[in-house]
């Protein structure tokens, strides 16, 4: 969160020319992607409200302006879902992970590989967040 801690609500929502999303969408997308890869694919219940998952899952774009309350909600979920996932892993909630292949051609056949893929995916979106941040007016 260090990368975005000092941004205004307007900066979180700004979509620069040449981009199709904004910083808050990228953060929400990271939450939704983790939920999809770790919970939906293996047939587990979401750990976030369905509206968050639906608004930020792969294939979506920013729909509405996200106010400061919504931004705080997404930032909180970005941290909370990691803690919940860690507890679920320790409780062996993912023993029967159903294998599948991502749209990037990566086969995820267990939760360990799925988690490693999420690190790759998060790196991509951190790059977008950093690029979007450079486009902000100072």
MODELLER restraints for C-alpha pairs under 7 A, 6 or more apart:
rsr = mdl.restraints
at = mdl.atoms
rsr.add(forms.Gaussian(group=physical.xy_distance, feature=features.Distance(at['CA:9:A'], at['CA:67:A']), mean=6.42, stdev=0.5))
rsr.add(forms.Gaussian(group=physical.xy_distance, feature=features.Distance(at['CA:9:A'], at['CA:68:A']), mean=5.79, stdev=0.5))
rsr.add(forms.Gaussian(group=physical.xy_distance, feature=features.Distance(at['CA:11:A'], at['CA:136:A']), mean=6.69, stdev=0.5))
rsr.add(forms.Gaussian(group=physical.xy_distance, feature=features.Distance(at['CA:12:A'], at['CA:22:A']), mean=6.49, stdev=0.5))
rsr.add(forms.Gaussian(group=physical.xy_distance, feature=features.Distance(at['CA:12:A'], at['CA:23:A']), mean=5.05, stdev=0.5))
rsr.add(forms.Gaussian(group=physical.xy_distance, feature=features.Distance(at['CA:12:A'], at['CA:24:A']), mean=5.17, stdev=0.5))
rsr.add(forms.Gaussian(group=physical.xy_distance, feature=features.Distance(at['CA:13:A'], at['CA:22:A']), mean=5.62, stdev=0.5))
rsr.add(forms.Gaussian(group=physical.xy_distance, feature=features.Distance(at['CA:13:A'], at['CA:23:A']), mean=6.53, stdev=0.5))
rsr.add(forms.Gaussian(group=physical.xy_distance, feature=features.Distance(at['CA:13:A'], at['CA:24:A']), mean=6.23, stdev=0.5))
rsr.add(forms.Gaussian(group=physical.xy_distance, feature=features.Distance(at['CA:13:A'], at['CA:65:A']), mean=6.27, stdev=0.5))
rsr.add(forms.Gaussian(group=physical.xy_distance, feature=features.Distance(at['CA:13:A'], at['CA:66:A']), mean=6.67, stdev=0.5))
rsr.add(forms.Gaussian(group=physical.xy_distance, feature=features.Distance(at['CA:14:A'], at['CA:22:A']), mean=5.75, stdev=0.5))
rsr.add(forms.Gaussian(group=physical.xy_distance, feature=features.Distance(at['CA:15:A'], at['CA:21:A']), mean=5.67, stdev=0.5))
rsr.add(forms.Gaussian(group=physical.xy_distance, feature=features.Distance(at['CA:15:A'], at['CA:22:A']), mean=4.99, stdev=0.5))
rsr.add(forms.Gaussian(group=physical.xy_distance, feature=features.Distance(at['CA:16:A'], at['CA:135:A']), mean=6.55, stdev=0.5))
rsr.add(forms.Gaussian(group=physical.xy_distance, feature=features.Distance(at['CA:20:A'], at['CA:61:A']), mean=6.90, stdev=0.5))
rsr.add(forms.Gaussian(group=physical.xy_distance, feature=features.Distance(at['CA:21:A'], at['CA:61:A']), mean=5.96, stdev=0.5))
rsr.add(forms.Gaussian(group=physical.xy_distance, feature=features.Distance(at['CA:21:A'], at['CA:62:A']), mean=5.90, stdev=0.5))
rsr.add(forms.Gaussian(group=physical.xy_distance, feature=features.Distance(at['CA:22:A'], at['CA:132:A']), mean=6.84, stdev=0.5))
rsr.add(forms.Gaussian(group=physical.xy_distance, feature=features.Distance(at['CA:23:A'], at['CA:129:A']), mean=5.48, stdev=0.5))
rsr.add(forms.Gaussian(group=physical.xy_distance, feature=features.Distance(at['CA:23:A'], at['CA:132:A']), mean=6.63, stdev=0.5))
rsr.add(forms.Gaussian(group=physical.xy_distance, feature=features.Distance(at['CA:24:A'], at['CA:71:A']), mean=6.81, stdev=0.5))
rsr.add(forms.Gaussian(group=physical.xy_distance, feature=features.Distance(at['CA:25:A'], at['CA:56:A']), mean=6.56, stdev=0.5))
rsr.add(forms.Gaussian(group=physical.xy_distance, feature=features.Distance(at['CA:25:A'], at['CA:62:A']), mean=5.92, stdev=0.5))
rsr.add(forms.Gaussian(group=physical.xy_distance, feature=features.Distance(at['CA:26:A'], at['CA:125:A']), mean=6.24, stdev=0.5))
rsr.add(forms.Gaussian(group=physical.xy_distance, feature=features.Distance(at['CA:26:A'], at['CA:129:A']), mean=6.85, stdev=0.5))
rsr.add(forms.Gaussian(group=physical.xy_distance, feature=features.Distance(at['CA:27:A'], at['CA:74:A']), mean=6.98, stdev=0.5))
rsr.add(forms.Gaussian(group=physical.xy_distance, feature=features.Distance(at['CA:28:A'], at['CA:56:A']), mean=5.52, stdev=0.5))
rsr.add(forms.Gaussian(group=physical.xy_distance, feature=features.Distance(at['CA:28:A'], at['CA:74:A']), mean=5.85, stdev=0.5))
rsr.add(forms.Gaussian(group=physical.xy_distance, feature=features.Distance(at['CA:29:A'], at['CA:56:A']), mean=4.54, stdev=0.5))
rsr.add(forms.Gaussian(group=physical.xy_distance, feature=features.Distance(at['CA:29:A'], at['CA:57:A']), mean=5.78, stdev=0.5))
rsr.add(forms.Gaussian(group=physical.xy_distance, feature=features.Distance(at['CA:30:A'], at['CA:122:A']), mean=6.61, stdev=0.5))
rsr.add(forms.Gaussian(group=physical.xy_distance, feature=features.Distance(at['CA:31:A'], at['CA:77:A']), mean=6.91, stdev=0.5))
rsr.add(forms.Gaussian(group=physical.xy_distance, feature=features.Distance(at['CA:31:A'], at['CA:78:A']), mean=5.65, stdev=0.5))
rsr.add(forms.Gaussian(group=physical.xy_distance, feature=features.Distance(at['CA:32:A'], at['CA:52:A']), mean=6.98, stdev=0.5))
rsr.add(forms.Gaussian(group=physical.xy_distance, feature=features.Distance(at['CA:32:A'], at['CA:53:A']), mean=4.81, stdev=0.5))
rsr.add(forms.Gaussian(group=physical.xy_distance, feature=features.Distance(at['CA:32:A'], at['CA:56:A']), mean=5.70, stdev=0.5))
rsr.add(forms.Gaussian(group=physical.xy_distance, feature=features.Distance(at['CA:32:A'], at['CA:57:A']), mean=5.12, stdev=0.5))
rsr.add(forms.Gaussian(group=physical.xy_distance, feature=features.Distance(at['CA:33:A'], at['CA:57:A']), mean=6.10, stdev=0.5))
rsr.add(forms.Gaussian(group=physical.xy_distance, feature=features.Distance(at['CA:34:A'], at['CA:118:A']), mean=6.87, stdev=0.5))
rsr.add(forms.Gaussian(group=physical.xy_distance, feature=features.Distance(at['CA:35:A'], at['CA:46:A']), mean=6.24, stdev=0.5))
rsr.add(forms.Gaussian(group=physical.xy_distance, feature=features.Distance(at['CA:37:A'], at['CA:114:A']), mean=6.65, stdev=0.5))
rsr.add(forms.Gaussian(group=physical.xy_distance, feature=features.Distance(at['CA:38:A'], at['CA:111:A']), mean=7.00, stdev=0.5))
rsr.add(forms.Gaussian(group=physical.xy_distance, feature=features.Distance(at['CA:39:A'], at['CA:45:A']), mean=6.15, stdev=0.5))
rsr.add(forms.Gaussian(group=physical.xy_distance, feature=features.Distance(at['CA:39:A'], at['CA:46:A']), mean=6.04, stdev=0.5))
rsr.add(forms.Gaussian(group=physical.xy_distance, feature=features.Distance(at['CA:40:A'], at['CA:46:A']), mean=6.69, stdev=0.5))
rsr.add(forms.Gaussian(group=physical.xy_distance, feature=features.Distance(at['CA:41:A'], at['CA:98:A']), mean=6.82, stdev=0.5))
rsr.add(forms.Gaussian(group=physical.xy_distance, feature=features.Distance(at['CA:42:A'], at['CA:97:A']), mean=5.09, stdev=0.5))
rsr.add(forms.Gaussian(group=physical.xy_distance, feature=features.Distance(at['CA:42:A'], at['CA:98:A']), mean=5.15, stdev=0.5))
rsr.add(forms.Gaussian(group=physical.xy_distance, feature=features.Distance(at['CA:94:A'], at['CA:111:A']), mean=6.33, stdev=0.5))
rsr.add(forms.Gaussian(group=physical.xy_distance, feature=features.Distance(at['CA:97:A'], at['CA:109:A']), mean=6.79, stdev=0.5))
rsr.add(forms.Gaussian(group=physical.xy_distance, feature=features.Distance(at['CA:97:A'], at['CA:110:A']), mean=5.29, stdev=0.5))
rsr.add(forms.Gaussian(group=physical.xy_distance, feature=features.Distance(at['CA:97:A'], at['CA:111:A']), mean=6.33, stdev=0.5))
rsr.add(forms.Gaussian(group=physical.xy_distance, feature=features.Distance(at['CA:98:A'], at['CA:109:A']), mean=6.57, stdev=0.5))
rsr.add(forms.Gaussian(group=physical.xy_distance, feature=features.Distance(at['CA:99:A'], at['CA:108:A']), mean=5.45, stdev=0.5))
rsr.add(forms.Gaussian(group=physical.xy_distance, feature=features.Distance(at['CA:99:A'], at['CA:109:A']), mean=4.00, stdev=0.5))
rsr.add(forms.Gaussian(group=physical.xy_distance, feature=features.Distance(at['CA:99:A'], at['CA:110:A']), mean=6.56, stdev=0.5))
rsr.add(forms.Gaussian(group=physical.xy_distance, feature=features.Distance(at['CA:100:A'], at['CA:107:A']), mean=5.77, stdev=0.5))
rsr.add(forms.Gaussian(group=physical.xy_distance, feature=features.Distance(at['CA:100:A'], at['CA:108:A']), mean=5.47, stdev=0.5))
rsr.add(forms.Gaussian(group=physical.xy_distance, feature=features.Distance(at['CA:100:A'], at['CA:109:A']), mean=6.45, stdev=0.5))
rsr.add(forms.Gaussian(group=physical.xy_distance, feature=features.Distance(at['CA:101:A'], at['CA:107:A']), mean=4.22, stdev=0.5))
rsr.add(forms.Gaussian(group=physical.xy_distance, feature=features.Distance(at['CA:101:A'], at['CA:108:A']), mean=5.94, stdev=0.5))
rsr.add(forms.Gaussian(group=physical.xy_distance, feature=features.Distance(at['CA:108:A'], at['CA:114:A']), mean=5.32, stdev=0.5))
